[in-house]
Amino acid sequence: MNSEFTIAVHSLVLLAYRPDHMATSDMIAHNVNTHPSRVRKVMSCMRKSGYITTKEGLGGGYILNCNPDEVSLAEIYRATSIGTMKPSWCSGQVDTECMVACNMAEVMDQIFCDAEQQLLIHLEQTKIIHVLERVRDAQLQK
């Protein structure tokens, strides 16, 4: 999993929380604790996926364009991170007679694919609104 997923979820939850459902990249970056350019990169992906729209100029920013009750974390993961669970390097060698070495990459690839499918099943159960509710609950616990 990569940080784009976390930034996307955080940003969408923040927009859902704000009364006007709008924030600038600077506001989001400050809230996420990252650089505005990283936020803009992730929000570009969210815009292409239809989860947000943008308003240009003075008083502009990112506007939530989805129902937080309906958007699952699995949807956000698919938009930002699908395939990132598998490492870029895998052990083994294809050109060897050792059964372990020549099959390890393929076996590990399937294990990572299976794990990602299980993760998606889990993330499908959690909507953006549920994350906001958890944030509110955490605040009440303080």
trRosetta pair geometry for C-beta under 8 A, 3 or more apart (Angstrom, degrees):
i j d omega theta_ij theta_ji phi_ij phi_ji
1 5 5.6 -63 -172 31 99 147
1 6 8.0 91 147 -34 113 93
1 77 7.6 -56 -125 -134 102 105
1 81 5.6 23 -142 -178 63 150
1 84 5.8 99 -107 97 20 117
1 85 6.3 20 -44 -83 63 74
1 119 7.9 -156 -67 -171 116 157
2 5 6.1 119 68 0 63 94
2 80 7.1 -136 68 144 104 96
2 81 5.2 -172 31 -116 91 104
2 84 4.8 -85 -23 -174 100 162
3 6 5.3 -54 -156 40 53 113
3 7 5.9 53 148 -21 78 104
3 34 7.9 143 159 -100 130 149
3 38 7.8 -27 116 -175 122 133
4 7 5.7 -56 -144 40 32 111
4 8 6.1 35 156 -22 66 107
4 41 7.6 -86 -115 112 107 104
4 42 5.1 177 -150 -105 81 104
4 45 7.1 37 -179 33 126 157
4 80 4.2 -163 120 -175 109 115
4 81 6.1 174 71 -66 103 90
5 8 5.8 -57 -148 36 27 111
5 9 6.4 22 158 -14 64 107
5 76 6.4 112 -147 130 75 99
5 77 5.5 25 -126 -107 125 66
5 80 4.8 166 -79 93 62 131
5 81 4.4 -19 -55 -29 116 140
6 9 6.0 -55 -145 39 29 107
6 10 6.1 29 157 -18 64 111
7 10 5.8 -56 -143 40 27 112
7 11 6.1 28 158 -20 64 111
7 32 5.7 48 -129 -156 78 150
7 34 6.4 -48 -106 30 118 158
7 38 6.4 -124 -117 140 162 104
7 39 6.4 -147 -177 -103 123 60
7 42 4.5 -157 106 -46 123 172
8 11 5.8 -58 -146 37 26 110
8 12 6.3 20 160 -14 64 108
8 42 5.1 -142 -69 177 79 118
8 45 7.1 -63 -94 84 126 117
8 46 5.8 164 -138 -69 100 114
8 76 5.1 171 118 -169 128 114
8 79 7.1 168 -158 87 164 113
8 80 5.0 -144 -12 -53 150 152
9 12 6.0 -59 -145 39 28 106
9 13 6.2 27 157 -17 65 109
9 73 6.3 17 -104 -124 125 96
9 76 5.7 115 -73 130 80 162
9 128 7.3 -165 -148 -115 72 81
9 131 6.3 -159 177 -123 107 174
10 13 5.9 -60 -148 38 26 109
10 14 6.3 28 154 -20 64 108
10 28 7.9 125 115 -170 96 91
10 31 7.2 175 158 118 110 101
10 32 5.0 114 115 -107 144 96
11 14 5.6 -54 -148 35 30 113
11 15 6.4 27 155 -16 65 105
11 23 8.0 -146 -156 66 80 128
11 28 5.1 29 -120 -156 95 130
11 32 6.7 -18 -64 -63 80 129
11 39 6.6 139 -89 -147 133 96
11 42 6.7 156 -1 109 150 125
11 43 6.4 -129 168 -81 162 94
11 46 7.0 -126 94 -32 133 164
11 62 7.3 -9 175 101 117 156
12 15 5.7 -52 -146 38 33 110
12 16 6.3 36 152 -20 65 105
12 46 7.0 -168 -67 -138 103 143
12 51 6.3 -46 -104 160 123 131
12 52 7.5 -132 -100 -55 82 108
12 64 6.9 102 -149 -115 69 102
12 66 7.7 -18 -149 56 119 120
12 68 7.2 155 156 -108 100 96
12 71 7.1 -99 175 99 149 146
12 76 7.0 -120 5 -97 151 138
12 128 5.1 -85 129 -130 119 133
13 16 5.6 -53 -147 37 32 113
13 17 6.3 35 152 -23 64 107
13 68 7.8 100 -109 -136 51 130
13 128 6.0 -161 -81 -169 68 87
13 131 4.9 -89 -94 105 131 118
13 132 5.0 179 -153 -72 92 81
13 135 6.5 122 168 -19 135 146
14 17 5.6 -57 -149 34 31 114
14 18 6.5 31 156 -24 66 103
14 23 6.2 -31 130 4 115 158
14 28 6.1 153 81 -119 154 81
14 31 5.4 99 -111 119 148 158
14 32 7.8 -90 -28 -55 147 85
15 18 5.9 -49 -144 28 32 110
15 21 5.2 49 171 -166 83 65
15 22 6.9 45 -139 -75 91 18
15 23 6.1 -126 -90 11 76 106
15 52 6.9 -130 -98 -105 176 114
15 62 6.5 -83 -91 112 133 102
15 63 7.3 137 -157 -161 127 24
15 64 4.0 153 139 -57 122 105
16 21 6.8 18 -101 -120 28 90
16 64 5.9 114 -72 -105 58 159
16 68 4.1 65 -120 -71 139 150
16 128 5.7 155 -41 141 154 118
16 129 6.7 -144 178 -89 152 62
16 132 5.3 -103 100 -64 127 146
17 132 5.8 -178 -70 -134 90 117
17 135 7.5 -57 -81 86 135 146
18 21 5.8 163 80 -80 93 21
18 22 6.4 -117 108 43 140 42
18 23 5.9 167 -30 -50 163 103
21 63 5.9 63 115 -160 93 70
21 64 4.0 -89 -177 30 113 111
22 55 7.1 -9 -140 20 133 127
22 61 5.0 113 173 78 92 118
22 62 6.7 167 -148 82 61 44
22 63 4.7 -17 -96 -97 91 76
22 64 7.5 -119 -66 3 50 75
23 27 4.2 -122 -173 87 102 131
23 28 5.1 121 115 -53 126 87
23 31 7.7 -22 178 3 158 140
23 61 5.3 -146 105 165 20 143
23 62 6.0 -20 64 55 66 91
24 27 4.7 101 52 4 77 100
24 28 7.0 -146 93 -1 41 86
24 60 7.4 85 -99 96 89 61
24 61 4.1 -96 -76 -107 52 111
24 62 7.4 134 -117 8 18 80
25 28 5.7 -55 -144 42 34 110
25 29 5.9 38 155 -24 67 108
25 36 4.4 89 133 -160 106 97
25 39 4.7 155 -157 96 87 123
25 40 5.0 3 -125 -65 148 86
25 43 6.8 -126 -100 15 96 151
25 61 7.4 -167 -20 -141 56 81
25 62 7.1 91 -65 -20 66 114
26 29 5.7 -52 -140 37 28 112
26 30 6.4 31 157 -20 62 105
26 36 5.3 -19 -85 -93 55 132
27 30 5.9 -56 -152 34 28 111
27 31 6.4 22 153 -15 63 110
27 61 7.2 0 28 -136 125 142
28 31 5.7 -61 -150 41 32 110
28 32 5.9 21 157 -11 70 112
28 36 7.8 106 67 -121 87 71
28 39 4.8 140 99 -153 117 145
28 43 7.4 101 77 -60 168 132
28 62 6.9 10 -37 34 143 134
29 32 5.9 -59 -137 45 28 104
29 33 7.9 150 166 -35 54 4
29 34 5.6 -105 -149 78 76 65
29 35 6.1 -35 -152 150 129 14
29 36 4.1 -82 -37 -78 156 60
29 38 7.2 118 -116 57 102 89
29 39 4.6 -114 -71 -17 85 139
30 33 7.4 21 -179 -76 28 44
32 39 6.5 157 31 -86 146 110
34 38 4.8 -72 147 68 124 139
34 39 6.4 145 87 -47 109 88
35 38 4.9 96 65 1 83 101
35 39 7.4 -151 98 -3 46 85
36 39 5.3 -54 -150 37 41 115
36 40 6.2 43 153 -23 71 102
37 40 5.5 -48 -145 34 35 113
37 41 6.5 40 153 -22 63 101
38 41 5.7 -52 -152 32 33 114
38 42 6.6 25 154 -11 65 106
39 42 6.0 -61 -150 42 32 105
39 43 5.8 26 156 -16 69 113
40 43 5.7 -57 -136 43 28 109
40 44 6.3 42 156 -31 62 101
41 44 5.8 -50 -156 23 27 115
41 45 7.2 25 148 -13 58 101
42 45 5.7 -54 -162 34 39 112
42 46 6.5 36 144 -18 69 105
42 80 6.8 17 -141 -119 92 125
43 46 5.1 -49 -144 38 42 115
43 47 6.2 48 152 -24 68 99
43 52 6.2 -48 -161 63 89 151
43 54 7.9 97 147 -78 118 109
43 62 5.4 -91 -156 -97 138 145
44 47 5.7 -49 -148 33 30 112
44 48 6.5 31 152 -17 62 105
45 48 5.8 -53 -148 37 31 111
45 49 6.3 23 154 -12 64 110
45 79 5.9 136 156 154 107 101
45 80 5.9 104 126 -94 152 79
46 49 5.8 -61 -147 44 30 108
46 51 4.5 -73 -173 63 88 115
46 52 4.8 41 125 14 112 111
46 62 7.8 46 87 -159 130 133
46 79 7.1 88 -94 135 52 147
47 50 7.6 53 180 -67 31 20
47 51 7.5 -90 -74 53 25 70
47 52 5.3 -60 -82 76 67 88
47 53 6.8 98 -131 -112 92 29
47 54 6.2 -11 -109 -27 138 103
47 62 7.8 -114 -68 -130 103 100
49 75 7.9 141 170 160 136 97
49 79 4.5 -10 -80 -127 156 139
50 65 6.3 -114 170 105 59 123
50 66 7.0 98 124 -68 80 108
51 64 7.5 -45 159 -148 72 62
51 65 6.1 132 149 60 22 88
51 66 4.7 -40 -140 -12 63 135
51 71 6.5 80 -123 -124 110 155
51 76 7.6 50 -78 -96 163 87
51 79 7.7 -123 -15 4 130 178
52 62 4.9 -3 177 -174 141 99
52 63 6.1 142 -165 71 81 44
52 64 6.0 -53 -108 -107 79 31
52 65 5.1 140 -131 10 18 101
52 66 7.6 -61 -58 -2 47 96
53 62 7.7 150 78 -158 36 55
53 63 4.9 -24 64 64 84 104
53 65 4.5 98 -18 -64 89 134
54 60 6.9 41 170 175 78 111
54 61 7.3 -126 -147 124 70 22
54 62 5.9 -35 -101 -102 73 56
54 63 7.0 169 -97 14 20 87
55 59 7.3 -50 121 111 127 73
55 60 4.0 -153 105 -136 78 81
55 61 6.1 4 52 40 95 48
55 63 6.0 64 -17 -25 103 122
56 60 5.0 -47 159 -114 7 162
57 60 4.9 112 57 -29 50 126
64 68 7.3 -22 -171 -51 142 98
66 70 6.9 -125 169 69 94 102
66 71 5.0 55 139 -47 138 133
66 128 7.7 103 100 11 115 152
67 70 4.3 53 83 14 107 112
67 71 6.8 157 76 -17 56 88
68 71 6.2 -55 -128 35 35 103
68 127 6.6 113 158 149 60 102
68 128 3.9 -102 -150 90 83 114
68 129 4.2 118 128 -58 100 82
68 132 6.6 21 166 -2 148 136
69 127 5.9 29 -164 150 27 155
69 128 7.8 -69 -37 58 20 86
69 129 4.8 14 -84 -12 54 147
70 127 6.6 95 31 -139 5 129
71 75 5.6 -103 -164 60 76 141
71 76 7.0 72 159 -44 108 97
71 127 6.1 109 71 -155 48 82
71 128 4.9 22 75 -12 104 116
72 75 5.0 111 62 -2 75 96
72 76 7.5 -142 104 3 49 84
72 123 6.3 114 154 139 101 76
72 124 5.0 16 175 -142 157 42
72 125 7.4 88 -142 27 119 15
72 126 6.4 106 -155 75 77 49
72 127 5.5 -60 -94 -94 55 60
72 128 8.0 -132 -97 -24 13 69
73 76 5.4 -52 -151 39 44 112
73 77 6.1 50 148 -24 71 103
73 123 4.0 -110 93 -167 100 97
73 124 7.7 -112 57 -59 73 20
73 126 4.7 7 1 84 121 103
73 127 7.5 -148 -22 -102 74 15
73 128 7.6 144 -65 -67 69 57
73 131 7.3 108 -71 -47 115 124
74 77 5.5 -51 -145 36 33 114
74 78 6.4 36 154 -21 65 103
74 120 4.8 82 -137 -159 112 72
74 121 7.8 69 -93 -54 138 11
74 123 4.0 140 -66 101 71 103
74 124 4.2 2 -15 -73 146 65
75 78 5.8 -52 -150 34 30 111
75 79 6.5 25 152 -16 63 108
76 79 5.7 -58 -149 39 33 110
76 80 6.1 -2 163 6 68 116
76 123 7.9 -122 51 172 87 130
76 128 7.9 108 -39 -74 134 97
77 80 6.5 -76 -137 52 24 89
77 81 5.1 -59 -160 54 65 109
77 82 6.7 100 139 -64 76 69
77 119 7.3 -158 -175 130 165 110
77 120 6.6 -151 85 -102 139 77
77 123 5.5 35 -7 132 140 171
78 81 7.8 -47 -60 53 9 66
78 82 5.0 29 -138 -53 50 121
78 120 7.4 61 -60 -122 95 117
79 82 8.0 88 1 -14 14 102
81 84 4.6 -72 -170 20 80 131
82 116 7.5 95 -148 179 64 135
83 86 6.3 -47 -174 30 60 107
83 116 7.5 31 -80 -129 26 165
85 112 5.2 170 112 -172 99 96
85 115 6.0 -158 157 95 148 110
85 116 4.5 -168 25 -77 146 102
85 119 7.0 172 -75 8 146 153
86 90 8.0 -31 -178 -62 94 117
86 109 6.4 33 -134 -131 134 63
86 112 4.0 110 -90 133 81 154
86 113 7.2 12 -63 -55 122 65
86 116 7.5 -49 -33 -38 86 132
87 90 6.5 141 77 -68 101 71
87 112 7.6 -139 6 -95 66 152
90 104 6.9 -178 156 121 102 91
90 105 4.3 114 109 -123 131 81
90 108 5.3 173 -147 77 123 138
90 109 6.8 -40 -82 -56 166 83
91 101 7.9 -91 145 -131 86 65
91 104 5.4 -43 93 122 86 144
91 105 7.1 -159 75 -70 41 74
91 108 7.5 94 42 -16 81 156
92 100 7.4 -136 -112 135 98 63
92 101 4.8 153 -146 -168 69 51
92 102 6.6 159 -179 -80 109 12
92 103 7.1 -125 -146 59 146 28
92 104 3.5 -176 -67 56 130 109
92 105 4.5 -133 59 -30 134 86
92 108 8.0 -173 -9 8 130 123
93 96 4.4 70 91 -11 116 119
93 98 7.6 67 56 49 102 109
93 101 4.7 -4 38 163 83 115
93 102 6.4 -40 88 -82 60 61
94 102 5.6 80 -139 -140 34 79
94 105 7.4 -46 -63 28 88 136
95 102 7.6 159 2 -105 12 103
96 101 4.6 -10 71 96 141 135
96 102 5.4 -154 63 -57 80 97
97 102 7.5 -19 -136 -25 6 135
98 101 4.0 60 82 18 116 111
98 102 6.3 153 76 -9 62 89
99 102 6.6 -67 -140 43 20 98
99 103 6.2 -11 171 8 60 122
100 103 6.7 -88 -148 49 19 92
100 104 5.9 35 165 -53 65 106
101 104 6.2 -36 -135 0 22 116
103 106 5.6 -64 -163 46 59 110
103 107 5.6 55 144 -23 87 111
104 107 5.8 -62 -143 41 30 109
104 108 5.9 24 163 -15 69 111
105 108 6.1 -59 -143 41 25 106
105 109 6.2 33 155 -26 62 108
106 109 5.6 -51 -148 31 28 117
106 110 6.7 26 155 -16 62 103
107 110 5.9 -57 -156 35 32 109
107 111 6.5 33 148 -20 65 105
108 111 5.3 -50 -147 35 38 115
108 112 6.4 36 155 -17 68 103
109 112 6.0 -57 -151 38 28 108
109 113 6.4 29 151 -18 63 108
110 113 5.5 -53 -145 38 34 113
110 114 6.2 36 155 -20 66 105
111 114 5.8 -54 -148 36 29 111
111 115 6.3 30 153 -19 63 107
112 115 5.6 -52 -144 37 33 113
112 116 6.3 35 155 -21 65 104
113 116 5.8 -54 -149 35 30 111
113 117 6.6 33 152 -20 63 104
114 117 5.7 -54 -152 33 32 113
114 118 6.6 32 151 -17 65 104
115 118 5.7 -54 -152 36 34 111
115 119 6.4 38 149 -22 66 104
116 119 5.4 -49 -147 34 35 116
116 120 6.5 39 152 -21 65 102
117 120 5.7 -50 -149 33 32 113
117 121 6.7 37 150 -21 63 101
118 121 5.6 -49 -151 31 35 114
118 122 6.6 34 150 -16 65 104
119 122 5.7 -57 -153 38 33 111
119 123 6.1 27 154 -15 69 110
120 123 5.7 -55 -137 43 32 108
120 124 6.2 47 156 -36 63 100
121 124 5.8 -46 -153 18 28 119
121 125 7.8 29 150 -21 55 99
122 125 6.3 -58 -172 22 37 111
122 126 7.7 9 147 -2 66 107
123 126 6.0 -68 -156 42 46 102
126 130 4.9 -125 -155 76 73 141
126 131 6.7 75 167 -51 112 86
127 130 4.9 107 54 -2 69 101
127 131 7.7 -131 100 -2 44 82
128 131 5.8 -53 -158 31 38 111
128 132 6.7 37 147 -16 68 104
129 132 5.5 -52 -151 37 38 114
129 133 6.3 42 149 -22 67 103
130 133 5.5 -49 -147 35 34 114
130 134 6.5 37 151 -20 64 102
131 134 5.6 -51 -151 34 34 113
131 135 6.5 38 148 -22 64 102
132 135 5.5 -50 -150 33 35 114
132 136 6.5 35 151 -18 65 103
133 136 5.6 -52 -149 36 34 112
133 137 6.3 36 151 -20 65 106
134 137 5.5 -51 -146 37 33 114
134 138 6.3 38 153 -23 65 103
135 138 5.7 -52 -149 33 30 113
135 139 6.6 32 151 -20 62 103
136 139 5.6 -53 -153 33 33 113
136 140 6.5 33 150 -19 65 105
137 140 5.6 -55 -150 35 34 112
137 141 6.5 37 151 -24 65 104
138 141 5.7 -53 -152 30 33 115
138 142 7.3 42 149 -31 61 97
139 142 5.9 -47 -163 14 38 115
